[in-house]
Amino acid sequence: MNRKITLLVTFLVLITNFSGHSQERLINKADVDYDAYSFKPAIDIYKRVMDKGYVSADLLKKLGNSYYFNADYVEAADSYKKLIDSYSNDVGPEHYFRYAQCLKSIGQYDDSNAMMAKFTELTSDDNRAVMYQNDKDYIAEIKRNSGRYNVGPFEYNSPYSEFAPAFYKEGLIFSSDRDTGNLARYRHTWNSKDFLDLYKVNADSVSDNTVTKLSKEVNTRLHESTSITTKDGNTMYFTRNNFKGGKYIKDENGVIRLKIFKASLKEGVWQDIEDLSFNSDSYSVAHPVLSPDEKTMYFASDMKGSLGESDIFKVSINDDGSFGDPVNLGNNINTEARETFPFVTSEEILYFSSDGHPGLGGLDVFGTKIADNKYDGAILNVGEPINSKMDDFTFIIDETSKKGYFASNRLEGRGADDIYSFTETKPLVFDCQQEITGTVRDKISNEVLVGATVMVIDEDNQEILSTITDSEGKYSLVLDCNQGNFVRAQIQGYVPSEEYIGKSDGKPKIIDFYLERDTVTAGFGDDLAKLLQLSTIYFDFDKYNIRKDSEIEVEKVIAAMEKYPSLKIKVNSHTDSRGKDSYNLWLSQKRAESTVNYMVSKGIDESRLQGEGFGETKLVNECANGVKCSAKNHELNRRSEFIIIE
């Protein structure tokens, strides 16, 4: 995008003639142009100096920045690369950030991530660095939000710049530098392009498709750009260079700043042009939009209190038409880079452009819900095809028709900046909810744990919500899937367990927790099987091999012995009363030995195990010799126990 419109500051500086030839005087001249935001003349001079063999870190920084602010990311990347390769000790974090942005814009994402990693090393407390660390998988998130728009052409584009579309009556007001009648006299030195004026199309009649320039009361010899009109169509707020009474008003550095002006429509003519009370000659105020109730204005500025190169602010509009004090929207929305071109929908969604939030390159369009004056919600990249590797900005949408417009300097455009139309086919989901369900169990016994607490903890270690497991050990939670969360399960006597759930598309997820006991509270002679709530180890009639359905229970004992290396047990095996007592004693001993051998085969040291058979001497029911019992009751006596001996 032409940098006369990218930043908040779009300036006019009159350039004096220069006749010196020395490198030092050339550089001084370029520095003057650079400091005055006359980037195009500065680029020309810096290149001349480099062609003569003179180069320095300062020259490469300013050359790279000059290209960067003119959206020439290829040349900017080349300059920043030379800077970093030759003067790495003299490179600040901001140049690593801009280099990373340039690399993204030319599709070199791995190299861009490497530069962002370096940027993060140098300035870990920068909000951009924090976002990069917390959301390194931002490309996947952008892909999830992509494909929701059908983008089409805007038939009123020209070979020049068109941007800043604004709904007006049945049509649009937009900004363009298509009028070349002022070519010689009023060309802007930021990028050697003509100054911008406001135009309307289809504004007075649906069939009126003629592009018409607004009256001279609105348009001047300097820039007029972003605009918004009230619902009744009688009041317009728009951006203009600091120009009043036919005179340019400059700051102490000779720079003409931006201001928001108000115009009233009377008898079909915009008149009574006045600048707003919170404007200033020393900083820029630009890009006004109104809240749905028209009681709040949102705008962009680099005024005192800004976090970065430009921030988004709001200001209340009082009943008498006066304004309150501007309020910064805070560091959830604003970063140390550029946030600009706000737009607020009827559903109170704030769209804006930024190169501080993770994007595809250059300025990307982002959205966030701001209902109830809350500005801490998720910031979502709207994805492709609205966003691209280049600058994408001045996004507007009608929530009823789902139709809108935006501007971009992508290469396939007709002019330097072009307006594109679009239709939204699927809304951007801000209140993304994800259901998490599962069961909490004992890791060894696999028994469900009733009354376990399952809580959600955000990335700032703050508990968001919690629940407890029901009589079946089950739980259910609903998370905000626009942010990362930790889901933690805990219950007294067990070691807590947690799992991280990153940003997602909202699909339900099952997470089962298997908790380990923090200790085994047991003493000599206790049955480990009961402590672990194991199912009984049963044997078939007249058999001593471990049944398949019992192997899993023995495995749980093995798991306990692996967790507690000092644990030693004795396997006591038993039979039912059928058969001779002597035979049953032998059979039970074989069952004990079979269980011990199985555990040894699974890696348990033999020295930690003993086994003894008790035959039918320790029945658990009345099924003794001569007593008629069912097969099921006899089975209860064919068992093994795991008695703790140390």
C-alpha positions as CSV (number, residue, x, y, z in Angstrom):
1,M,0.0,0.0,0.0
2,N,1.2,3.5,-0.7
3,R,2.6,4.7,2.6
4,K,0.9,8.0,2.3
5,I,-2.1,6.1,3.6
6,T,-0.6,3.2,5.6
7,L,0.5,5.1,8.7
8,L,-1.4,7.6,10.5
9,V,0.9,10.3,9.4
10,T,0.6,11.4,5.8
11,F,2.6,14.5,5.3
12,L,3.5,17.2,2.9
13,V,7.0,18.7,2.8
14,L,8.1,21.2,0.3
15,I,11.5,20.2,-1.1
16,T,14.1,22.8,-1.8
17,N,16.6,22.5,-4.6
18,F,20.0,21.0,-3.8
19,S,23.1,21.6,-5.8
20,G,25.9,19.9,-3.7
21,H,27.8,16.9,-4.9
22,S,29.7,15.5,-1.9
23,Q,28.6,12.3,-0.3
24,E,28.2,13.9,3.1
25,R,26.0,16.7,1.7
26,L,24.0,14.1,-0.3
27,I,23.4,12.0,2.9
28,N,22.5,15.1,4.9
29,K,20.0,16.0,2.2
30,A,18.5,12.5,2.2
31,D,18.3,12.5,6.0
32,V,16.3,15.8,5.8
33,D,13.9,14.2,3.4
34,Y,13.7,11.1,5.4
35,D,13.0,12.9,8.7
36,A,10.3,14.8,6.8
37,Y,8.7,11.6,5.5
38,S,9.7,12.4,2.0
39,F,10.7,8.9,1.3
40,K,10.8,8.8,-2.4
41,P,13.5,11.6,-2.7
42,A,15.4,10.0,0.2
43,I,15.5,6.7,-1.6
44,D,16.8,8.3,-4.8
45,I,19.6,10.0,-2.9
46,Y,20.6,7.0,-0.7
47,K,20.8,4.8,-3.8
48,R,23.1,7.4,-5.5
49,V,25.4,7.4,-2.5
50,M,25.5,3.6,-2.4
51,D,26.3,3.5,-6.1
52,K,29.4,5.6,-5.3
53,G,30.5,2.9,-2.9
54,Y,29.5,4.5,0.4
55,V,27.4,2.5,2.8
56,S,26.8,2.6,6.6
57,A,24.4,1.0,9.0
58,D,22.4,4.2,9.3
59,L,22.1,4.5,5.6
60,L,20.8,0.9,5.2
61,K,18.3,1.4,8.1
62,K,16.9,4.5,6.5
63,L,16.9,3.0,3.0
64,G,15.1,-0.1,4.2
65,N,12.6,1.9,6.2
66,S,11.9,4.2,3.2
67,Y,11.1,1.1,1.0
68,Y,9.1,-0.4,3.9
69,F,6.9,2.6,4.3
70,N,6.3,2.6,0.5
71,A,5.3,-1.1,0.6
72,D,8.2,-2.1,-1.6
73,Y,8.9,-5.2,0.5
74,V,11.4,-6.8,-1.9
75,E,13.7,-3.8,-1.9
76,A,13.2,-3.3,1.8
77,A,14.1,-6.9,2.5
78,D,17.3,-6.6,0.5
79,S,18.3,-3.5,2.4
80,Y,17.6,-5.0,5.8
81,K,19.5,-8.2,4.8
82,K,22.5,-6.1,4.0
83,L,22.2,-4.3,7.3
84,I,22.0,-7.5,9.3
85,D,24.7,-9.3,7.4
86,S,27.2,-6.4,7.7
87,Y,26.2,-4.5,10.8
88,S,24.5,-7.1,13.1
89,N,25.8,-5.4,16.3
90,D,24.1,-2.2,15.2
91,V,20.7,-3.6,14.5
92,G,17.8,-2.9,16.8
93,P,14.7,-5.1,17.4
94,E,12.5,-3.0,15.2
95,H,14.6,-3.6,12.1
96,Y,14.4,-7.4,12.8
97,F,10.6,-7.1,13.1
98,R,10.3,-5.1,9.8
99,Y,12.6,-7.5,8.1
100,A,10.4,-10.4,9.3
101,Q,7.4,-8.6,7.9
102,C,9.1,-8.1,4.5
103,L,10.1,-11.8,4.4
104,K,6.5,-12.9,5.0
105,S,5.3,-10.5,2.3
106,I,7.6,-12.3,-0.2
107,G,6.6,-15.7,1.0
108,Q,9.8,-16.7,2.9
109,Y,8.0,-17.8,6.1
110,D,10.8,-19.9,7.6
111,D,13.3,-17.0,7.3
112,S,10.6,-14.7,8.7
113,N,10.2,-16.9,11.8
114,A,13.9,-16.9,12.3
115,M,13.9,-13.0,12.3
116,M,10.9,-13.0,14.7
117,A,12.8,-15.3,17.0
118,K,15.7,-12.9,17.0
119,F,13.3,-10.0,17.5
120,T,11.8,-11.9,20.5
121,E,15.3,-12.4,22.0
122,L,16.0,-8.7,21.9
123,T,12.6,-7.5,23.3
124,S,10.8,-10.2,25.1
125,D,8.4,-7.7,26.8
126,D,7.2,-6.4,23.5
127,N,3.5,-7.3,22.9
128,R,4.4,-8.5,19.4
129,A,7.1,-10.8,20.9
130,V,4.6,-12.2,23.4
131,M,2.0,-12.9,20.7
132,Y,4.7,-14.6,18.6
133,Q,5.8,-16.8,21.5
134,N,2.2,-17.8,22.4
135,D,1.0,-18.4,18.9
136,K,3.7,-19.7,16.7
137,D,1.1,-21.8,14.8
138,Y,-0.6,-18.6,13.7
139,I,-0.6,-19.7,10.0
140,A,-2.8,-22.7,10.9
141,E,-5.2,-20.3,12.6
142,I,-5.3,-18.1,9.6
143,K,-6.1,-21.1,7.4
144,R,-9.0,-22.0,9.7
145,N,-10.5,-18.5,9.2
146,S,-9.8,-18.5,5.4
147,G,-12.2,-19.2,2.6
148,R,-15.2,-17.3,4.0
149,Y,-15.4,-14.6,1.4
150,N,-16.1,-14.4,-2.3
151,V,-13.9,-11.6,-3.6
152,G,-14.8,-9.7,-6.8
153,P,-13.7,-6.6,-8.7
154,F,-14.6,-3.0,-8.1
155,E,-15.6,-1.6,-11.5
156,Y,-14.6,2.0,-10.6
157,N,-10.9,1.3,-10.0
158,S,-8.4,3.3,-12.1
159,P,-4.7,3.0,-12.9
160,Y,-4.2,5.2,-9.9
161,S,-4.9,4.5,-6.2
162,E,-8.4,3.8,-4.8
163,F,-9.0,2.9,-1.2
164,A,-11.0,3.9,1.9
165,P,-14.5,2.8,0.7
166,A,-17.3,4.0,3.0
167,F,-21.0,3.3,2.7
168,Y,-23.0,6.4,1.7
169,K,-26.7,6.3,0.8
170,E,-27.0,3.6,-1.9
171,G,-23.4,3.8,-2.9
172,L,-19.9,4.6,-1.7
173,I,-17.5,7.4,-0.9
174,F,-13.9,6.5,-1.5
175,S,-10.5,8.1,-1.8
176,S,-8.4,8.3,-5.0
177,D,-5.5,10.2,-6.5
178,R,-6.9,9.7,-10.0
179,D,-7.2,13.4,-10.7
180,T,-3.8,14.2,-12.4
181,G,-4.6,17.8,-13.2
182,N,-2.4,18.8,-10.2
183,L,0.5,16.6,-11.4
184,A,3.2,19.2,-11.5
185,R,2.2,21.3,-8.6
186,Y,0.9,19.1,-5.9
187,R,2.7,15.8,-6.1
188,H,3.4,14.2,-2.7
189,T,7.0,13.5,-1.8
190,W,6.2,10.5,0.4
191,N,5.9,8.3,-2.7
192,S,5.8,10.8,-5.7
193,K,2.1,10.2,-6.1
194,D,-0.7,12.8,-6.4
195,F,-2.7,13.9,-3.5
196,L,-5.9,12.2,-2.5
197,D,-9.5,13.4,-2.9
198,L,-12.9,12.0,-2.0
199,Y,-15.2,10.7,-4.7
200,K,-18.7,9.3,-4.6
201,V,-20.4,6.7,-6.8
202,N,-24.0,5.4,-6.9
203,A,-24.6,7.8,-4.0
204,D,-27.7,9.7,-5.2
205,S,-29.3,7.0,-7.4
206,V,-28.8,3.3,-7.7
207,S,-28.5,3.8,-11.5
208,D,-26.0,6.7,-11.2
209,N,-22.7,4.9,-11.8
210,T,-20.7,8.0,-12.5
211,V,-17.7,8.7,-10.3
212,T,-18.0,12.2,-9.0
213,K,-15.6,14.2,-7.0
214,L,-16.9,15.8,-3.8
215,S,-17.1,19.6,-3.7
216,K,-14.1,21.9,-3.2
217,E,-15.4,22.6,0.3
218,V,-14.3,19.1,1.2
219,N,-11.4,18.4,-1.2
220,T,-8.3,20.6,-1.0
221,R,-4.8,20.7,-2.5
222,L,-3.7,18.2,0.2
223,H,-5.0,14.7,1.2
224,E,-8.6,13.8,1.9
225,S,-9.1,10.2,2.6
226,T,-11.2,7.9,5.0
227,S,-14.7,9.1,5.7
228,I,-17.9,8.1,7.5
229,T,-21.4,9.6,7.4
230,T,-24.2,9.5,10.0
231,K,-27.2,7.3,9.2
232,D,-29.3,10.3,8.3
233,G,-26.6,11.3,5.7
234,N,-26.4,14.9,7.0
235,T,-23.0,14.7,8.8
236,M,-19.7,13.5,7.4
237,Y,-16.4,13.0,9.3
238,F,-13.3,12.6,7.1
239,T,-9.6,12.7,7.2
240,R,-7.6,15.6,5.8
241,N,-4.1,17.1,6.1
242,N,-4.0,20.0,8.6
243,F,-5.3,22.6,6.2
244,K,-7.6,25.4,7.3
245,G,-8.6,28.8,5.8
246,G,-6.5,28.0,2.7
247,K,-3.3,27.7,4.7
248,Y,-1.1,24.7,5.5
249,I,-0.5,24.2,9.3
250,K,2.7,22.5,10.2
251,D,4.1,21.1,13.4
252,E,7.4,22.2,14.9
253,N,9.3,20.0,12.5
254,G,7.6,21.4,9.4
255,V,5.3,18.4,9.0
256,I,1.6,18.8,8.1
257,R,-0.3,16.3,10.2
258,L,-3.6,14.6,9.7
259,K,-6.9,15.7,11.3
260,I,-10.5,14.6,11.4
261,F,-12.9,17.2,10.0
262,K,-16.7,17.4,10.2
263,A,-18.9,18.6,7.4
264,S,-22.7,19.2,7.3
265,L,-24.9,18.6,4.3
266,K,-27.1,21.7,3.7
267,E,-29.2,22.1,0.5
268,G,-27.2,19.3,-1.1
269,V,-23.8,20.9,-0.4
270,W,-21.2,19.8,2.2
271,Q,-20.3,22.9,4.2
272,D,-19.4,24.3,7.6
273,I,-16.2,22.3,7.6
274,E,-14.6,22.2,11.1
275,D,-11.9,20.3,12.7
276,L,-12.6,18.3,15.9
277,S,-11.7,19.4,19.4
278,F,-9.2,16.5,20.0
279,N,-7.2,17.2,16.9
280,S,-3.7,18.6,17.3
281,D,-1.0,20.3,15.2
282,S,1.6,18.1,16.9
283,Y,0.2,14.6,16.2
284,S,-2.1,12.9,13.7
285,V,-5.7,11.9,14.1
286,A,-7.4,10.0,11.3
287,H,-9.7,7.3,9.9
288,P,-13.0,8.0,11.8
289,V,-15.8,5.5,12.2
290,L,-19.0,5.5,14.3
291,S,-20.5,3.0,16.7
292,P,-23.9,1.6,15.8
293,D,-25.6,4.1,18.1
294,E,-23.4,6.9,16.8
295,K,-22.5,7.9,20.3
296,T,-18.8,6.8,20.0
297,M,-16.2,7.6,17.4
298,Y,-13.3,5.2,16.8
299,F,-10.2,6.5,15.1
300,A,-6.4,6.0,14.7
301,S,-3.7,8.3,16.1
302,D,-0.2,8.5,17.3
303,M,-1.1,10.9,20.1
304,K,0.4,10.7,23.5
305,G,-0.4,7.4,25.1
306,S,0.0,5.4,21.9
307,L,1.7,2.0,22.3
308,G,3.1,1.9,18.8
309,E,3.4,3.8,15.5
310,S,-0.3,4.2,15.5
311,D,-3.1,3.0,17.8
312,I,-6.9,2.8,17.7
313,F,-8.7,5.1,20.1
314,K,-12.3,5.9,20.9
315,V,-14.0,9.1,22.0
316,S,-17.6,9.7,23.2
317,I,-19.9,12.0,21.2
318,N,-22.0,14.0,23.6
319,D,-25.7,15.0,23.0
320,D,-24.7,18.6,22.2
321,G,-22.2,17.4,19.6
322,S,-19.1,18.0,21.7
323,F,-16.5,15.2,22.3
324,G,-15.1,13.6,25.4
325,D,-11.4,12.7,26.0
326,P,-9.9,10.1,23.7
327,V,-9.3,6.6,25.2
328,N,-6.7,4.1,24.0
329,L,-8.4,0.7,23.3
330,G,-5.5,-1.0,25.2
331,N,-2.8,-3.5,24.5
332,N,-5.0,-6.4,23.5
333,I,-5.9,-4.6,20.3
334,N,-2.9,-2.2,20.0
335,T,0.7,-3.2,19.6
336,E,4.0,-1.5,19.2
337,A,3.5,-1.5,15.5
338,R,0.6,-0.2,13.4
339,E,-3.1,-0.5,14.1
340,T,-5.2,1.6,11.8
341,F,-8.3,1.9,9.6
342,P,-11.0,0.8,12.1
343,F,-14.5,-0.1,11.1
344,V,-17.4,-1.0,13.5
345,T,-20.3,-3.1,12.3
346,S,-23.9,-3.1,13.5
347,E,-23.1,-6.2,15.5
348,E,-20.3,-4.3,17.3
349,I,-17.5,-6.1,15.6
350,L,-14.4,-4.0,15.3
351,Y,-12.4,-4.6,12.1
352,F,-9.0,-3.0,11.7
353,S,-5.7,-3.4,9.9
354,S,-2.4,-4.2,11.7
355,D,1.1,-5.4,11.0
356,G,1.7,-6.0,14.8
357,H,-0.6,-9.0,15.1
358,P,0.5,-12.2,13.4
359,G,-0.5,-12.1,9.7
360,L,0.5,-13.1,6.2
361,G,2.6,-10.0,5.5
362,G,2.2,-6.2,5.4
363,L,-1.1,-5.0,6.9
364,D,-3.7,-7.7,7.5
365,V,-7.3,-7.2,8.4
366,F,-8.4,-8.4,11.9
367,G,-11.6,-8.6,13.8
368,T,-12.7,-8.5,17.5
369,K,-16.0,-8.2,19.3
370,I,-16.3,-5.0,21.3
371,A,-19.9,-5.3,22.7
372,D,-20.4,-3.8,26.2
373,N,-17.3,-1.7,25.8
374,K,-15.1,-4.8,26.3
375,Y,-11.8,-4.7,24.3
376,D,-10.2,-7.9,25.6
377,G,-11.7,-10.5,23.3
378,A,-10.0,-12.7,20.8
379,I,-8.2,-10.9,17.9
380,L,-8.9,-13.0,14.8
381,N,-7.1,-12.7,11.4
382,V,-10.0,-12.8,8.9
383,G,-7.8,-15.0,6.6
384,E,-7.6,-15.3,2.9
385,P,-8.7,-14.1,0.3
386,I,-9.2,-10.8,2.1
387,N,-5.7,-10.9,3.5
388,S,-2.7,-11.5,1.3
389,K,1.1,-11.2,1.4
390,M,0.7,-7.5,0.7
391,D,-1.2,-4.7,2.5
392,D,-4.9,-5.2,3.0
393,F,-6.9,-2.4,4.7
394,T,-10.0,-0.2,4.9
395,F,-12.3,-3.2,5.3
396,I,-16.1,-2.5,5.6
397,I,-19.1,-4.8,5.6
398,D,-22.9,-4.5,5.8
399,E,-24.0,-7.1,8.4
400,T,-27.4,-7.4,6.8
401,S,-26.4,-8.1,3.2
402,K,-23.0,-9.6,4.1
403,K,-21.5,-7.5,1.3
404,G,-18.5,-5.3,1.7
405,Y,-15.4,-3.8,0.3
406,F,-11.7,-3.5,1.2
407,A,-8.5,-2.2,-0.4
408,S,-5.2,-3.9,-1.2
409,N,-2.0,-3.2,-3.1
410,R,-1.7,-6.9,-4.2
411,L,0.1,-7.3,-7.5
412,E,-2.9,-8.4,-9.6
413,G,-4.6,-5.0,-9.0
414,R,-5.1,-2.4,-11.7
415,G,-3.5,0.5,-9.8
416,A,-1.2,1.2,-6.9
417,D,-4.1,0.5,-4.5
418,D,-7.4,-1.0,-5.5
419,I,-10.8,-1.5,-4.0
420,Y,-12.3,-5.0,-4.1
421,S,-15.8,-6.1,-3.4
422,F,-16.7,-9.2,-1.5
423,T,-19.5,-11.3,-0.1
424,E,-19.1,-13.0,3.3
425,T,-20.3,-16.7,3.0
426,K,-19.5,-17.7,6.5
427,P,-19.2,-15.5,9.6
428,L,-16.0,-15.1,11.6
429,V,-16.6,-17.1,14.8
430,F,-15.6,-15.0,17.9
431,D,-17.5,-16.9,20.5
432,C,-15.7,-20.2,19.7
433,Q,-16.8,-22.9,22.1
434,Q,-15.4,-26.4,22.4
435,E,-16.9,-29.2,24.5
436,I,-14.4,-31.3,26.4
437,T,-15.6,-34.5,27.9
438,G,-14.0,-37.5,29.4
439,T,-13.6,-39.8,32.4
440,V,-11.1,-39.7,35.4
441,R,-9.7,-43.0,36.5
442,D,-7.1,-44.6,38.7
443,K,-4.2,-45.3,36.5
444,I,-3.4,-48.7,38.0
445,S,-6.8,-50.1,38.9
446,N,-8.7,-48.3,36.1
447,E,-11.5,-47.7,38.6
448,V,-13.4,-44.4,38.0
449,L,-12.8,-41.6,40.4
450,V,-16.0,-40.0,41.6
451,G,-15.8,-36.4,42.8
452,A,-12.6,-35.6,41.1
453,T,-12.2,-31.9,40.2
454,V,-11.6,-31.0,36.6
455,M,-10.6,-27.4,36.1
456,V,-9.7,-25.1,33.2
457,I,-6.7,-22.8,33.6
458,D,-5.7,-20.2,31.1
459,E,-2.2,-19.4,29.9
460,D,-1.8,-16.8,32.7
461,N,-2.4,-19.6,35.2
462,Q,-5.8,-18.2,36.2
463,E,-8.6,-20.7,36.9
464,I,-11.5,-20.1,34.4
465,L,-14.0,-22.7,35.5
466,S,-14.2,-26.2,37.0
467,T,-16.5,-29.1,37.6
468,I,-16.5,-32.5,39.4
469,T,-16.9,-36.0,38.0
470,D,-20.2,-37.7,38.5
471,S,-21.0,-41.2,39.8
472,E,-19.5,-42.7,36.6
473,G,-16.3,-40.6,36.9
474,K,-17.4,-38.5,33.9
475,Y,-17.1,-34.7,33.4
476,S,-18.0,-32.2,30.7
477,L,-16.7,-28.6,30.2
478,V,-17.1,-26.0,27.5
479,L,-13.9,-24.0,26.6
480,D,-13.2,-20.8,24.7
481,C,-11.4,-22.3,21.7
482,N,-10.0,-18.9,20.6
483,Q,-7.4,-19.2,23.3
484,G,-5.1,-21.8,24.7
485,N,-6.1,-23.6,28.0
486,F,-4.9,-26.2,30.4
487,V,-7.4,-28.9,31.5
488,R,-6.4,-30.3,34.9
489,A,-7.8,-33.3,36.8
490,Q,-7.1,-33.7,40.5
491,I,-8.4,-35.5,43.6
492,Q,-7.0,-36.0,47.1
493,G,-4.5,-38.8,47.3
494,Y,-3.6,-38.6,43.6
495,V,-1.0,-36.7,41.6
496,P,-2.8,-34.1,39.4
497,S,-2.6,-34.5,35.7
498,E,-3.3,-31.9,33.0
499,E,-3.3,-31.5,29.2
500,Y,-2.9,-28.4,27.1
501,I,-5.6,-27.5,24.6
502,G,-4.5,-25.0,22.0
503,K,-6.7,-22.8,19.8
504,S,-9.0,-25.0,17.7
505,D,-11.8,-25.1,15.3
506,G,-14.3,-25.9,18.0
507,K,-14.7,-29.6,17.4
508,P,-15.6,-31.7,20.5
509,K,-12.7,-33.4,22.1
510,I,-12.5,-36.4,24.5
511,I,-9.8,-36.3,27.2
512,D,-9.6,-39.2,29.7
513,F,-7.4,-38.7,32.7
514,Y,-5.6,-41.6,34.5
515,L,-4.3,-40.4,37.9
516,E,-1.5,-42.0,39.9
517,R,-1.7,-42.3,43.6
518,D,0.7,-39.9,45.4
519,T,1.5,-42.8,47.8
520,V,0.4,-46.3,48.7
521,T,-0.9,-46.1,52.2
522,A,-0.5,-49.7,53.3
523,G,1.2,-51.9,55.8
524,F,2.4,-55.4,56.3
525,G,-0.3,-57.9,55.6
526,D,-2.6,-55.6,53.5
527,D,-4.0,-56.9,50.3
528,L,-2.7,-54.8,47.5
529,A,-5.5,-55.9,45.2
530,K,-8.1,-54.3,47.6
531,L,-6.0,-51.1,47.9
532,L,-5.9,-50.8,44.2
533,Q,-9.5,-51.9,43.8
534,L,-8.6,-54.7,41.5
535,S,-10.9,-57.3,40.2
536,T,-10.3,-60.7,41.7
537,I,-7.8,-62.9,39.9
538,Y,-9.8,-66.0,39.0
539,F,-8.8,-69.4,37.6
540,D,-10.7,-72.0,35.7
541,F,-11.7,-75.2,37.4
542,D,-8.8,-77.6,37.8
543,K,-6.4,-75.1,36.0
544,Y,-3.5,-73.0,37.2
545,N,-2.7,-70.9,34.2
546,I,-3.7,-67.2,34.4
547,R,-6.9,-66.6,32.4
548,K,-6.9,-63.8,29.7
549,D,-9.5,-61.8,31.6
550,S,-7.2,-61.9,34.7
551,E,-4.0,-60.8,32.9
552,I,-5.1,-57.1,33.0
553,E,-5.5,-57.2,36.8
554,V,-2.1,-58.8,37.2
555,E,-0.7,-56.1,34.9
556,K,-2.1,-53.5,37.4
557,V,-0.1,-55.1,40.2
558,I,3.0,-55.0,38.0
559,A,2.4,-51.3,37.3
560,A,2.2,-50.6,41.1
561,M,5.4,-52.5,41.7
562,E,7.1,-50.6,39.0
563,K,6.0,-47.3,40.5
564,Y,7.0,-48.3,44.0
565,P,10.4,-50.1,43.7
566,S,10.6,-51.0,47.4
567,L,7.3,-52.8,47.4
568,K,7.4,-56.6,48.0
569,I,4.4,-58.9,47.9
570,K,3.4,-62.5,48.5
571,V,1.0,-64.1,46.1
572,N,-1.6,-66.2,48.0
573,S,-3.6,-68.6,45.8
574,H,-6.7,-70.6,46.7
575,T,-9.0,-73.3,45.3
576,D,-12.6,-74.2,45.8
577,S,-13.6,-77.2,48.0
578,R,-14.2,-79.7,45.2
579,G,-11.6,-82.4,44.9
580,K,-9.2,-83.9,47.4
581,D,-7.7,-81.6,50.0
582,S,-4.1,-82.6,49.1
583,Y,-4.7,-82.1,45.4
584,N,-6.2,-78.7,46.0
585,L,-3.2,-77.7,48.1
586,W,-0.9,-78.7,45.2
587,L,-3.1,-76.9,42.6
588,S,-3.1,-73.7,44.7
589,Q,0.6,-73.8,45.0
590,K,0.9,-74.1,41.2
591,R,-1.5,-71.1,40.8
592,A,0.7,-69.0,43.1
593,E,3.8,-70.1,41.2
594,S,2.1,-69.4,37.9
595,T,1.2,-65.8,39.0
596,V,4.8,-65.2,40.3
597,N,6.3,-66.5,37.1
598,Y,4.0,-64.3,35.0
599,M,5.1,-61.2,36.9
600,V,8.8,-62.2,36.6
601,S,8.3,-62.6,32.8
602,K,7.1,-59.0,32.8
603,G,10.2,-57.6,34.4
604,I,9.6,-57.8,38.1
605,D,12.6,-59.0,40.1
606,E,12.0,-62.4,41.6
607,S,13.5,-61.3,44.9
608,R,10.5,-59.0,45.4
609,L,8.0,-61.9,45.0
610,Q,6.8,-64.9,47.0
611,G,4.1,-67.4,46.4
612,E,2.1,-69.8,48.6
613,G,-0.9,-72.0,48.0
614,F,-3.5,-72.5,50.6
615,G,-5.8,-75.0,48.9
616,E,-9.3,-74.9,50.2
617,T,-8.3,-73.8,53.7
618,K,-9.4,-70.1,53.3
619,L,-12.7,-70.1,51.6
620,V,-14.6,-66.8,51.3
621,N,-18.1,-68.3,51.5
622,E,-20.0,-71.4,52.9
623,C,-19.1,-73.6,49.9
624,A,-17.0,-76.2,52.0
625,N,-16.8,-79.9,51.5
626,G,-20.3,-81.5,51.1
627,V,-22.1,-78.1,50.7
628,K,-24.1,-77.8,47.5
629,C,-23.1,-74.5,45.8
630,S,-23.5,-73.0,42.4
631,A,-20.5,-72.8,39.9
632,K,-20.4,-69.1,40.4
633,N,-20.0,-69.3,44.1
634,H,-17.3,-72.0,43.8
635,E,-15.5,-69.6,41.4
636,L,-15.3,-67.0,44.1
637,N,-12.9,-69.2,46.0
638,R,-10.5,-69.9,43.1
639,R,-8.5,-66.7,43.5
640,S,-5.1,-65.1,44.1
641,E,-4.3,-62.3,46.6
642,F,-1.3,-60.0,46.7
643,I,-0.3,-59.5,50.3
644,I,2.2,-56.7,51.1
645,I,5.2,-58.1,53.0
646,E,7.5,-55.1,52.8
